[in-house]
């Protein structure tokens, strides 16, 4: 079985769709798209008709790359009003080895005992298992009389979940699983090193910034700040009297997050809103960006203090805005010496705006592994169709590098 997964992140600024294959414990990119989002305000669907047009456009772009229809997805849901609750559950055993079915039964008990009418469980994170009060890392295969588990469930308001799921399924897109952004963001960088420490993950998006508190690999708290990279775009657009698209391009490709990296003699000529040519100095525009980023980082620092008083071993900075040159230096100055801009390391996706959908796939794979299950979102016939399409593209395009990589993933 090929292990292929599709993930969608419905953001305020862009809709991101990514398709990956897990092969030899490594994720390989098969297709990705990012389109402008309409009908979504601060991560919440405000206009379902406009939103589904953007979502379908993002999905269609990947479908055209792969030559098949994407029918199943993982989806990230808004983390507004997310609650993180500890749980303890226990089931009796019958002196037979603990199986995948035993773990699934235990997980179902967790969902049943921790649900209510107003909230829905979005994720379950387990911290430890015990067989007859003896702690074990993986209980499968163990024999005993009782199996205990502790962990944290993340709940969100039902409307936050169902507004997204209902919209997708109404339009023929089957939602296989959901995850909240804070957990997806951590899983994108999850490692043995980070799992052994306490830290913070900060996702600076377009309109929102999400701060997550992580203790030994478990996300225990999160909060959302109503500021993001779009604030910088607005500053640039207002000061230079240019349109928002030009402002975003200048922020991403010309300006620095820390003005010390900018050149005072470097200029770029752009058109303003009355179609006049204007010169923009790299150092001056970087000072504008830096001023707004300092404000955002100060808000982040205050939010971290209100969320936890535990000393943090790391602060991961990610999200679309973290692509700005020089942000790592500014983060160290304003937050902590442990702050670092972590970059996505998936071949073909180097933009940190894809962090959440990638993390959602990694989280889903982790769940499957815990339960000893296998799953794919694309069946054998569809895989064969993709291989055929990839080979056809290789012939038409003269075997360019991307097509060779694509073909390699499917024919190894």
C-alpha positions as CSV (number, residue, x, y, z in Angstrom):
1,X,0.0,0.0,0.0
2,X,1.2,3.5,-0.9
3,X,0.8,5.8,2.1
4,X,-0.4,9.1,0.5
5,X,-2.0,11.9,2.4
6,X,-3.7,15.2,1.5
7,X,-3.9,18.1,3.9
8,X,-5.7,21.5,3.6
9,X,-5.1,24.6,5.7
10,X,-7.8,27.2,5.4
11,X,-6.1,30.4,6.3
12,X,-7.3,34.0,6.3
13,X,-4.8,35.0,3.6
14,X,-4.3,31.8,1.6
15,X,-5.7,28.3,1.2
16,X,-2.9,25.8,1.3
17,X,-3.2,22.2,0.0
18,X,-0.4,19.7,0.1
19,X,-0.1,16.0,-0.9
20,X,2.7,13.8,0.5
21,X,3.8,10.2,0.4
22,X,5.3,8.5,3.4
23,X,8.1,6.2,2.2
24,X,10.8,4.7,4.4
25,X,9.7,7.0,7.3
26,X,10.3,10.1,5.2
27,X,7.7,12.4,3.7
28,X,8.0,13.1,0.0
29,X,6.1,16.0,-1.6
30,X,3.9,15.1,-4.5
31,X,2.0,18.3,-5.0
32,X,1.3,21.6,-3.3
33,X,-0.7,24.8,-4.0
34,X,-1.4,28.1,-2.3
35,X,-4.2,30.4,-3.5
36,X,-5.7,33.7,-2.2
37,X,-8.4,33.1,0.3
38,X,-11.8,34.7,0.0
39,X,-14.7,34.4,2.4
40,X,-12.5,33.8,5.4
41,X,-11.9,36.3,8.2
42,X,-9.2,35.6,10.9
43,X,-9.3,31.9,10.3
44,X,-13.1,31.6,10.4
45,X,-15.4,31.1,7.4
46,X,-17.5,34.2,7.0
47,X,-18.8,33.7,3.5
48,X,-19.2,29.9,2.7
49,X,-19.8,30.5,-1.1
50,X,-16.7,32.6,-1.6
51,X,-14.7,30.3,0.7
52,X,-15.5,27.1,-1.2
53,X,-14.5,28.7,-4.5
54,X,-11.0,29.4,-3.1
55,X,-10.8,26.0,-1.6
56,X,-11.8,24.3,-4.8
57,X,-9.3,26.4,-6.7
58,X,-6.5,25.3,-4.4
59,X,-7.5,21.6,-4.7
60,X,-7.9,21.8,-8.4
61,X,-4.3,23.1,-8.8
62,X,-3.0,20.0,-7.1
63,X,-5.4,17.8,-9.0
64,X,-4.0,19.1,-12.3
65,X,-0.4,18.4,-11.1
66,X,-1.3,14.8,-10.2
67,X,-3.9,14.1,-12.8
68,X,-6.4,12.7,-10.3
69,X,-9.3,13.9,-8.2
70,X,-8.7,14.5,-4.5
71,X,-11.6,13.1,-2.6
72,X,-10.2,12.8,1.0
73,X,-8.4,15.4,3.1
74,X,-7.0,16.1,6.5
75,X,-8.0,19.6,7.6
76,X,-6.8,22.1,10.2
77,X,-9.5,23.8,12.2
78,X,-9.4,27.2,13.9
79,X,-8.0,27.1,17.4
80,X,-10.1,30.0,18.7
81,X,-11.3,29.1,22.3
82,X,-9.4,25.9,22.2
83,X,-9.2,24.2,25.6
84,X,-6.6,21.7,26.8
85,X,-7.8,19.2,29.4
86,X,-5.9,16.5,31.2
87,X,-7.5,13.0,31.2
88,X,-7.0,9.7,32.9
89,X,-8.5,6.5,31.5
90,X,-8.3,2.8,32.3
91,X,-9.6,-0.4,30.8
92,X,-9.6,-3.9,32.1
93,X,-7.5,-6.5,30.2
94,X,-8.1,-10.3,29.8
95,X,-4.6,-11.6,30.2
96,X,-4.0,-11.6,26.4
97,X,-1.4,-9.4,24.7
98,X,-2.5,-5.8,24.2
99,X,-3.5,-5.4,20.5
100,X,-4.2,-2.6,18.1
101,X,-7.9,-3.2,18.8
102,X,-7.2,-2.7,22.6
103,X,-5.6,0.7,21.9
104,X,-8.5,1.7,19.6
105,X,-11.0,0.7,22.3
106,X,-9.1,2.9,24.8
107,X,-9.0,5.8,22.4
108,X,-12.8,5.5,21.9
109,X,-13.3,5.6,25.6
110,X,-11.3,8.8,25.9
111,X,-13.5,10.4,23.2
112,X,-16.7,9.3,24.9
113,X,-15.8,10.3,28.4
114,X,-14.3,13.7,27.5
115,X,-17.0,15.0,25.1
116,X,-19.9,17.4,25.8
117,X,-22.6,19.1,23.8
118,X,-20.9,22.4,23.4
119,X,-17.4,21.2,22.5
120,X,-15.8,18.7,20.2
121,X,-12.6,16.8,20.7
122,X,-10.2,17.8,17.9
123,X,-7.0,16.0,19.1
124,X,-5.8,13.5,21.7
125,X,-2.2,13.6,23.0
126,X,-1.1,10.8,25.2
127,X,1.7,11.4,27.8
128,X,2.2,7.9,29.2
129,X,0.8,4.4,29.4
130,X,0.8,2.0,32.4
131,X,0.2,-1.8,32.4
132,X,-0.6,-2.9,35.9
133,X,0.9,0.4,37.2
134,X,4.2,-0.2,35.4
135,X,5.0,2.6,32.9
136,X,5.6,1.5,29.3
137,X,6.4,3.5,26.2
138,X,4.4,1.3,23.9
139,X,1.8,-1.0,25.5
140,X,1.2,-3.2,22.5
141,X,2.1,-6.8,23.1
142,X,2.2,-6.4,26.9
143,X,0.1,-8.6,29.2
144,X,-1.6,-7.5,32.3
145,X,-4.9,-6.9,34.1
146,X,-5.3,-3.1,33.5
147,X,-4.1,-0.6,30.9
148,X,-4.0,3.1,32.0
149,X,-3.3,6.1,30.0
150,X,-2.9,9.8,30.7
151,X,-2.8,12.8,28.4
152,X,-4.4,15.9,27.1
153,X,-7.5,16.3,24.9
154,X,-7.9,19.5,22.9
155,X,-11.5,20.7,22.5
156,X,-12.9,23.4,20.4
157,X,-16.4,24.9,20.0
158,X,-18.6,22.6,17.8
159,X,-19.4,25.5,15.4
160,X,-15.6,26.0,14.7
161,X,-15.3,22.4,13.6
162,X,-18.6,21.8,11.8
163,X,-18.5,25.0,9.8
164,X,-15.4,23.7,8.1
165,X,-16.2,20.0,7.9
166,X,-19.8,20.6,6.7
167,X,-18.6,23.0,4.0
168,X,-16.1,20.6,2.6
169,X,-18.3,17.5,2.8
170,X,-21.2,19.4,1.2
171,X,-19.0,19.9,-1.8
172,X,-17.9,16.3,-2.1
173,X,-14.7,16.5,-0.1
174,X,-14.5,13.8,2.6
175,X,-12.8,14.9,5.8
176,X,-10.8,12.0,7.2
177,X,-9.4,13.7,10.3
178,X,-8.9,17.1,11.9
179,X,-6.2,18.8,13.9
180,X,-5.9,22.2,15.5
181,X,-3.1,24.6,14.3
182,X,-1.0,24.6,17.5
183,X,-0.5,20.9,17.4
184,X,0.1,20.8,13.7
185,X,2.8,23.5,14.1
186,X,4.7,21.6,16.7
187,X,4.5,18.3,14.8
188,X,6.1,19.9,11.8
189,X,9.3,20.3,13.8
190,X,8.8,17.5,16.4
191,X,12.1,15.7,17.3
192,X,13.6,13.8,20.1
193,X,15.5,17.0,21.1
194,X,12.4,19.1,21.3
195,X,10.4,16.3,22.9
196,X,12.8,16.2,25.8
197,X,12.4,20.0,26.6
198,X,9.9,22.7,27.4
199,X,9.3,25.4,24.8
200,X,7.1,27.7,22.7
201,X,6.0,27.5,19.1
202,X,5.0,30.8,17.5
203,X,3.2,30.9,14.1
204,X,3.1,34.4,12.7
205,X,0.5,34.2,9.9
206,X,-1.2,36.9,7.9
207,X,-3.9,38.2,10.2
208,X,-3.2,36.0,13.3
209,X,-0.3,34.9,15.4
210,X,-0.6,31.7,17.4
211,X,1.4,31.0,20.5
212,X,1.7,27.4,21.8
213,X,3.2,26.1,25.0
214,X,4.9,22.7,24.7
215,X,6.0,20.5,27.5
216,X,8.0,17.4,26.6
217,X,6.4,17.1,23.2
218,X,2.8,17.8,24.4
219,X,1.0,21.0,23.5
220,X,-0.7,22.1,26.8
221,X,-1.9,25.6,26.0
222,X,-2.3,28.0,23.2
223,X,-3.6,31.5,22.4
224,X,-4.2,33.8,19.4
225,X,-3.0,37.4,18.9
226,X,-5.0,39.5,16.4
227,X,-1.8,40.7,14.6
228,X,0.2,39.2,11.8
229,X,2.2,39.9,8.6
230,X,-0.7,41.8,7.0
231,X,-0.1,44.6,9.5
232,X,3.3,45.1,7.9
233,X,1.7,45.1,4.4
234,X,-0.7,47.8,5.5
235,X,2.1,50.0,6.9
236,X,4.0,49.7,3.6
237,X,1.0,50.4,1.5
238,X,-0.1,53.4,3.5
239,X,3.4,55.0,3.7
240,X,4.3,54.6,0.1
241,X,0.8,54.9,-1.3
242,X,1.0,51.6,-3.2
243,X,-1.5,48.7,-3.5
244,X,-1.5,45.8,-1.1
245,X,-0.2,43.3,-3.6
246,X,2.9,45.4,-4.2
247,X,3.4,46.0,-0.5
248,X,3.3,42.2,0.2
249,X,5.9,41.6,-2.6
250,X,8.2,44.3,-1.2
251,X,8.0,42.8,2.3
252,X,8.7,39.3,1.1
253,X,11.3,39.9,-1.5
254,X,13.0,43.2,-0.8
255,X,12.7,44.3,2.9
256,X,14.5,42.9,5.9
257,X,12.9,42.1,9.3
258,X,16.0,43.7,10.9
259,X,17.2,46.9,9.4
260,X,20.9,46.1,10.1
261,X,20.8,43.6,7.2
262,X,19.5,46.2,4.7
263,X,21.5,48.4,2.4
264,X,21.0,52.1,2.4
265,X,22.0,52.4,-1.3
266,X,19.7,49.7,-2.5
267,X,16.5,50.9,-4.1
268,X,13.6,49.4,-6.0
269,X,11.3,51.3,-8.4
270,X,7.5,50.6,-8.1
271,X,4.3,52.1,-9.3
272,X,2.1,53.9,-6.7
273,X,-1.7,54.0,-6.7
274,X,-1.7,56.9,-9.2
275,X,0.7,55.0,-11.5
276,X,3.7,57.1,-10.7
277,X,7.2,55.6,-10.5
278,X,8.6,55.9,-6.9
279,X,11.9,54.8,-5.5
280,X,11.8,52.7,-2.3
281,X,15.0,52.5,-0.2
282,X,15.8,49.1,1.2
283,X,17.0,50.4,4.6
284,X,14.0,52.7,5.1
285,X,11.4,50.1,4.2
286,X,13.2,47.6,6.5
287,X,12.9,50.1,9.4
288,X,9.1,50.3,8.7
289,X,8.9,46.5,8.8
290,X,11.1,46.2,11.9
291,X,9.0,48.7,13.9
292,X,5.8,46.7,13.3
293,X,7.6,43.4,13.9
294,X,9.0,44.7,17.2
295,X,5.4,45.5,18.3
296,X,4.2,42.0,17.3
297,X,7.2,40.4,19.1
298,X,6.5,42.4,22.3
299,X,2.9,41.2,22.2
300,X,4.2,37.6,21.8
301,X,6.5,38.0,24.7
302,X,3.7,39.3,26.9
303,X,1.4,36.5,25.8
304,X,4.1,33.9,26.6
305,X,4.4,35.3,30.1
306,X,0.7,35.1,30.6
307,X,0.5,31.5,29.3
308,X,3.4,30.0,31.3
309,X,6.0,30.7,34.0
310,X,8.1,27.7,33.1
311,X,11.6,28.5,31.8
312,X,11.6,27.7,28.1
313,X,14.4,25.8,26.4
314,X,13.4,27.0,22.9
315,X,11.2,29.4,21.1
316,X,10.4,28.2,17.5
317,X,9.3,31.0,15.1
318,X,7.4,29.8,12.0
319,X,4.5,30.7,9.7
320,X,4.5,32.7,6.5
321,X,5.9,35.9,8.0
322,X,8.9,34.0,9.4
323,X,10.2,33.9,5.8
324,X,11.4,37.5,6.1
325,X,15.1,37.9,6.1
326,X,16.6,38.8,9.4
327,X,13.7,37.8,11.6
328,X,15.8,35.4,13.6
329,X,18.1,38.2,14.8
330,X,15.2,40.4,15.8
331,X,13.5,37.5,17.6
332,X,16.6,36.9,19.7
333,X,16.8,40.6,20.6
334,X,13.1,40.9,21.5
335,X,12.2,37.5,22.9
336,X,15.0,35.3,24.1
337,X,18.4,33.9,23.1
338,X,16.7,30.6,22.6
339,X,14.5,32.0,19.8
340,X,15.1,30.5,16.3
341,X,13.3,30.7,13.0
342,X,12.8,27.0,12.0
343,X,12.4,26.3,8.3
344,X,10.4,23.6,6.6
345,X,12.8,20.9,5.3
346,X,10.5,19.1,2.9
347,X,12.0,19.0,-0.6
348,X,9.9,21.2,-2.8
349,X,8.3,23.2,0.0
350,X,10.7,25.7,1.5
351,X,8.0,28.3,2.4
352,X,7.0,28.3,6.1
353,X,3.4,29.2,5.2
354,X,3.0,25.4,4.6
355,X,4.0,24.5,8.1
356,X,0.5,23.8,9.4
357,X,-0.7,21.4,6.6
358,X,2.6,19.5,6.7
359,X,2.3,19.2,10.5
360,X,-1.2,17.9,10.2
361,X,0.0,15.1,8.0
362,X,2.8,14.2,10.5
363,X,0.3,14.3,13.4
364,X,-2.1,12.0,11.5
365,X,0.7,9.5,10.7
366,X,1.6,9.5,14.4
367,X,-1.9,8.6,15.3
368,X,-1.9,5.7,12.8
369,X,1.4,4.4,14.2
370,X,0.0,4.5,17.8
371,X,-3.0,2.5,16.8
372,X,-1.0,0.1,14.5
373,X,-3.1,1.1,11.5
374,X,-2.3,1.8,7.9
375,X,-4.2,4.2,5.7
376,X,-4.0,6.0,2.3
377,X,-6.2,8.6,0.8
378,X,-5.4,7.5,-2.8
379,X,-6.2,4.0,-3.9
380,X,-4.1,1.7,-6.2
381,X,-5.9,2.7,-9.4
382,X,-5.4,6.4,-8.7
383,X,-1.7,5.8,-8.0
384,X,-1.3,4.0,-11.3
385,X,-3.1,6.9,-13.0
386,X,-0.6,9.3,-11.3
387,X,2.3,7.3,-12.5
388,X,1.0,7.3,-16.0
389,X,0.4,11.1,-15.9
390,X,3.9,11.6,-14.5
391,X,5.5,9.6,-17.3
392,X,3.5,11.5,-19.9
393,X,4.6,14.8,-18.4
394,X,8.2,13.6,-18.5
395,X,8.0,13.0,-22.2
396,X,6.2,16.3,-22.9
397,X,8.6,18.3,-20.7
398,X,11.8,16.6,-21.7
399,X,12.3,15.1,-18.2
400,X,12.8,18.3,-16.2
401,X,14.2,18.0,-12.7
402,X,10.8,18.2,-10.9
403,X,9.2,15.5,-13.1
404,X,12.2,13.3,-12.5
405,X,11.8,13.7,-8.7
406,X,8.0,13.0,-9.0
407,X,8.7,9.9,-11.1
408,X,11.3,8.7,-8.7
409,X,8.9,8.8,-5.8
410,X,6.4,6.6,-7.6
411,X,8.8,4.1,-9.2
412,X,11.4,3.4,-6.5
